Amino acid sequence: MPREQLPRDLVGDILCLLPLKSLARFRAVCKEWNTIWEDKSFTNHYLSRTRPQFMDHVLSSIVERDITLEYPCETHTSIGYCDGFVVFCMHKKGFAIWNPWVRQNKFIENQEFDLCGIGYDNVTGYKIFGLKSFYDCSGEDNYRVAIYECRSDVWKFINDTGLEPRRLIMQDNIVSIKGNLYVIAFDRKTHESFLQSFDFSEDKFKTICANLPIMEGYYTGILAVFRGDRVSLLMQSEDVDTKVEILVSKQRIDEYGEVLVWINYMTVSIPSFPSLQPHILNPRPTYFVDGEKRLFVCIFDGTDHLCIYIVKGDVLSKIPIDFVLNENDIFVTTYVRYIPSFISIPCESNEVSLKSKIPIDSPL
């Protein structure tokens, strides 16, 4: 009598209920289960159900709530995240893409561009986004873009990005949602603020929302991902009470149509809540909110201790992390909202560690 098989979709739904570490073991049960895990739709479904974590990168040590993971790199200046991949920019050396849960890393040599993020398109896969500012012939500050395709190990250079020259990109506040990058930009002359996206399928910047409210009575505006397919904006006022407003997009970010509509998701008015104003010596705070209207913020406190603040209603909790900033750690400490996954690093060979050097005859 032939063995009855559960429908593939049902098996996928059951596997989505497993913790990540258990799921790693169950991949070895049979080829069918391993194939399900490698399916992009299953990966997206699993990631949408996984609660984010904070990953704190201090020199060459990665600190998470449950584990400490060693990463072979030196001083870095920025960090990006997408689908379980973490990307570091190592000062004047290049980029490193890393998945800590499968313990794979890949180094991409590049001394010209600053890392701004990682995303993908559905045809060519995952890509790393590099940005370089320059003065054009009219004396205006402008940008050039370099795109590294992980699968083909190829660099692509873009001079016409569709970004207006007067707009300043906030390179330390970029998020990846559904493959595209989202960033706040400021007009140098009008001081207006915009939400910009970079579409990897078209290699162009687009204006998603104009006249963001963060310049009107607020000194802090921080982007984050909300429910996997929307964008959220945290704003903290200039008032003494450090009131925080969190807006979320009403629509999915890929279905906003002509106008992106914002809704007020939550307000925090707690006198002891810390100031989130960016500091030149500390990285920009990182945060996320969950479906229970809890706010999680990772930031250095007034004594240079790294802490996670959790807000639920009128209750504020503070969880210290075993790290204190000192003068030797300036510019080498960053943190990121992280959702683990077991996606292998895409590359043209099966090697775990690869190098890709930017071409000498680059047009830039």
Buried (B, 14 or more C-beta within 10 A) or exposed (E): EEEEEEEEEEBBEEBBEEEBEEBBEBBEEEEEBEEBBEEEEBBBBBBEEBEBBBBBBBBEEBBBEEEEEEBEBEBBBBBBBBBBBBBBBBBEBBBBBBBBBBEBBBBBEBEBBBBBBBBBBEEBBBBBBBBBEEEEEEEEEBBBBBBBBBBBBEBEBBEEBBBBEBBBBBBBBBBBBBBBBBBBBBBBEEEBBBBBBBBBEEBBBEBBBEEBBBBEEBBBBBBBBBEBBBBBBBBBBEEEEBBBBBBBBEBBBEEBEEEBEBEEBBEBEBEEBBBBEBEEEBBBBBBBBEEEEBBBBBBBBEEBBBBBBEBEEEEBEEEEBEBEBEEEBEBBBBBBBBBBBBBEBBBEEEEEEBEBEBEEEEEB
